[in-house]
Amino acid sequence: QVQLVESGGGLVQPGGSLRLSCAASGRVFSIDTMGWYRQAPGKQRELVATHTSDGTTNYADSVKGRFTISRDKSTVYLQMNSLKPEDTAVYSCNAWVIDSKDVGMAYWGKGTLVTVSS
């Protein structure tokens, strides 16, 4: 079993910053891609940013220039700057984990709430 645990969510004023963290633990042989997704109330979940094992990053257009994804082995971070009310959502971590038999599987964290409001 693999567990992903997120931290760092909370309430922040517009224009403020937050840093999210997601740590993977358990039967992790290697991790290919790690990323962040978010789901706002009444909306579908959407991709925020991803980070592959070779360092390639990808961002949603809505967060380019404001959010930065980084990674340290099995922990992924999301630095969020210049936050807007429309960034309010539950942010969930995702990881494509490879086991010792070279079998890959996607795992999700439980999510952390980010609220941007004055």
Order of alpha helices (4+ residues) and beta strands (2+ residues): beta-beta-beta-beta-beta-beta-beta-beta-beta-beta-beta
